Amino acid sequence: MQSLYVEGNSVMHRLSPRVKLLSLAIFSILLFITGNLVLLSLAVLAAAILYSMVGLPMGAAMRRLRPIFLTIAVVALFNLLFNPWQQALVPPLRLTALMLLAAAVTATTSITAFIDEVTALARPLERTGRVRADDIGLALGLVLRFVPEIVDRYQAIREAHRARGLKVRPASLLAPLIILTLKDADNIAAAIDARGIRRHGS
């Protein structure tokens, strides 16, 4: 499996995973508190600068964000159709700033560090008896591992359709993508159970 992590020694790389995760959470809250276009634009600019410091070539950096950019573009279009442009720009700016900072965090934090920090932060929740911190950390780690795999698989299926002269439609791509993803999920779940990683009765 691939990883979203990029080796480097930037300022973001040197920050502790806990600081980055908490900063991302605070940044997210602040984004949704304000609707000021100037402040949101500055937030996008700041997040873009941080993401540019990750160390990825421009082309690779943009390819990582392309599917999310397309989603944000759709959100922006619908907002422009039904709202004044000042209001319509607020959600896309919020989502773009959040996406860029989240991309910077995931690119500068290893999967292991993510799992360890999320597990530690979720440990107090175990007192409720409803969750296990280890399971939350493991789930997050698997999601981060799956994201680049799913994107690459989507692109491979799309190219296969084009090579066969078939019209590329989202509906025709999603079915094989979902089937392959669920198959991988079953295989990983079986491997986890076989290794005894999750022992709920212990």
C-alpha positions as CSV (number, residue, x, y, z in Angstrom):
1,M,0.0,0.0,0.0
2,Q,1.1,3.6,-0.6
3,S,1.3,6.3,2.0
4,L,0.4,10.0,1.9
5,Y,3.5,10.7,4.0
6,V,6.3,12.6,2.3
7,E,9.9,12.5,3.7
8,G,11.3,15.9,4.6
9,N,12.6,18.4,7.1
10,S,10.2,21.3,6.8
11,V,8.7,23.3,9.7
12,M,5.6,21.1,9.4
13,H,7.7,17.9,9.6
14,R,9.4,19.1,12.7
15,L,6.2,19.9,14.6
16,S,4.9,17.1,16.9
17,P,1.9,15.2,15.5
18,R,-0.2,16.3,18.5
19,V,0.4,20.0,17.8
20,K,-0.5,19.5,14.2
21,L,-3.7,17.6,14.9
22,L,-4.8,20.1,17.6
23,S,-3.9,23.0,15.3
24,L,-6.0,21.5,12.5
25,A,-8.9,21.0,14.8
26,I,-8.7,24.7,16.1
27,F,-8.2,25.9,12.5
28,S,-11.3,24.0,11.4
29,I,-13.4,25.6,14.2
30,L,-12.2,29.1,13.4
31,L,-13.0,28.6,9.7
32,F,-16.6,27.8,10.4
33,I,-17.0,30.6,12.9
34,T,-16.2,33.4,10.5
35,G,-17.8,34.2,7.2
36,N,-15.5,37.1,6.4
37,L,-14.1,36.7,2.8
38,V,-10.9,38.5,3.5
39,L,-10.1,36.3,6.6
40,L,-11.1,33.2,4.7
41,S,-8.9,34.2,1.7
42,L,-5.9,34.7,4.1
43,A,-6.6,31.3,5.6
44,V,-6.4,29.7,2.1
45,L,-3.2,31.6,1.4
46,A,-1.6,30.5,4.7
47,A,-2.7,26.9,4.2
48,A,-1.4,26.9,0.6
49,I,2.0,28.2,1.8
50,L,2.3,25.5,4.4
51,Y,1.3,22.8,1.8
52,S,3.9,24.2,-0.6
53,M,6.6,23.6,2.0
54,V,5.9,19.9,2.2
55,G,8.5,19.2,-0.5
56,L,6.3,17.8,-3.3
57,P,6.8,18.9,-6.9
58,M,3.9,21.1,-8.0
59,G,2.4,18.5,-10.3
60,A,2.4,15.7,-7.7
61,A,1.0,18.1,-5.1
62,M,-1.9,19.1,-7.3
63,R,-2.6,15.5,-8.4
64,R,-3.2,14.6,-4.7
65,L,-5.8,17.3,-4.4
66,R,-7.5,17.0,-7.8
67,P,-10.5,14.8,-6.6
68,I,-11.2,17.1,-3.7
69,F,-10.8,20.2,-5.8
70,L,-13.4,18.8,-8.2
71,T,-15.8,18.3,-5.3
72,I,-15.2,21.9,-4.0
73,A,-15.8,23.2,-7.5
74,V,-19.2,21.4,-7.6
75,V,-20.1,22.9,-4.2
76,A,-19.0,26.4,-5.5
77,L,-21.2,26.0,-8.6
78,F,-24.3,25.1,-6.7
79,N,-23.8,27.9,-4.3
80,L,-23.3,30.4,-7.1
81,L,-26.6,29.2,-8.6
82,F,-28.7,29.8,-5.5
83,N,-26.9,32.5,-3.5
84,P,-25.3,35.9,-3.9
85,W,-21.7,35.6,-4.9
86,Q,-20.5,36.9,-1.5
87,Q,-22.3,34.1,0.3
88,A,-21.5,31.6,-2.4
89,L,-17.7,32.0,-1.9
90,V,-17.7,31.3,1.8
91,P,-18.1,27.5,1.7
92,P,-15.5,26.9,-1.1
93,L,-13.0,29.1,0.7
94,R,-13.6,27.2,4.0
95,L,-13.2,23.8,2.3
96,T,-10.2,24.8,0.3
97,A,-8.3,26.2,3.4
98,L,-9.3,23.1,5.4
99,M,-8.2,20.7,2.5
100,L,-4.8,22.4,2.1
101,L,-4.0,22.3,5.8
102,A,-5.2,18.8,6.2
103,A,-3.1,17.8,3.2
104,A,-0.1,19.4,4.7
105,V,-0.6,17.6,8.0
106,T,-1.1,14.2,6.4
107,A,1.9,14.7,4.1
108,T,4.2,15.5,7.1
109,T,3.0,13.0,9.6
110,S,3.7,9.3,9.3
111,I,0.9,6.8,9.6
112,T,2.5,5.4,12.8
113,A,2.6,8.8,14.4
114,F,-1.0,9.4,13.5
115,I,-2.2,6.2,15.0
116,D,-0.1,6.8,18.2
117,E,-1.4,10.3,18.7
118,V,-5.1,9.6,17.9
119,T,-5.0,6.5,20.2
120,A,-3.5,8.6,23.0
121,L,-6.0,11.4,22.6
122,A,-8.9,8.9,22.5
123,R,-7.7,7.0,25.6
124,P,-10.0,9.0,28.0
125,L,-13.0,7.9,25.9
126,E,-12.4,4.3,27.0
127,R,-13.8,5.2,30.4
128,T,-17.3,5.4,28.9
129,G,-17.0,1.7,28.0
130,R,-18.3,2.4,24.5
131,V,-15.1,2.6,22.5
132,R,-11.5,1.4,22.4
133,A,-8.8,3.9,21.7
134,D,-6.7,1.3,19.9
135,D,-9.6,0.6,17.5
136,I,-10.0,4.4,16.7
137,G,-6.3,4.7,16.0
138,L,-6.3,1.6,13.8
139,A,-9.4,2.8,11.9
140,L,-7.8,6.1,11.2
141,G,-4.5,4.5,10.0
142,L,-6.4,2.2,7.6
143,V,-8.4,5.2,6.2
144,L,-5.1,7.1,5.6
145,R,-3.6,4.0,3.9
146,F,-6.7,3.4,1.7
147,V,-7.1,6.9,0.4
148,P,-4.1,6.9,-2.1
149,E,-5.0,3.3,-3.1
150,I,-8.6,4.2,-3.9
151,V,-7.5,7.2,-6.0
152,D,-4.9,5.2,-7.9
153,R,-7.4,2.4,-8.5
154,Y,-10.1,4.9,-9.8
155,Q,-7.5,6.3,-12.2
156,A,-6.5,2.7,-13.4
157,I,-10.2,1.7,-14.0
158,R,-10.8,5.0,-15.9
159,E,-7.7,4.4,-18.1
160,A,-8.8,0.8,-18.7
161,H,-12.2,2.1,-19.9
162,R,-10.6,4.5,-22.2
163,A,-8.2,1.9,-23.6
164,R,-11.3,-0.3,-24.5
165,G,-13.0,2.6,-26.2
166,L,-15.7,2.8,-23.5
167,K,-17.3,6.0,-22.5
168,V,-16.0,7.1,-19.1
169,R,-19.0,7.6,-16.8
170,P,-18.9,7.9,-12.9
171,A,-21.6,5.2,-12.6
172,S,-19.6,2.7,-14.7
173,L,-16.5,3.4,-12.7
174,L,-17.9,3.4,-9.2
175,A,-19.2,-0.2,-9.3
176,P,-15.9,-2.0,-9.9
177,L,-14.1,0.5,-7.6
178,I,-16.5,-0.2,-4.7
179,I,-16.3,-4.0,-5.3
180,L,-12.4,-4.0,-5.3
181,T,-12.3,-1.7,-2.3
182,L,-14.7,-3.9,-0.3
183,K,-12.7,-7.0,-1.3
184,D,-9.5,-5.3,0.0
185,A,-11.4,-4.3,3.2
186,D,-12.4,-8.0,3.8
187,N,-8.9,-9.2,3.2
188,I,-7.5,-6.6,5.7
189,A,-10.1,-7.4,8.3
190,A,-9.3,-11.1,8.0
191,A,-5.6,-10.4,8.4
192,I,-6.3,-8.3,11.5
193,D,-8.4,-11.0,13.1
194,A,-5.9,-13.7,12.2
195,R,-3.1,-11.7,13.9
196,G,-5.2,-11.0,17.0
197,I,-4.7,-7.3,16.7
198,R,-8.2,-6.6,18.0
199,R,-9.1,-8.6,21.1
200,H,-12.3,-7.2,22.5
201,G,-12.7,-9.7,25.3
202,S,-9.2,-9.2,26.8
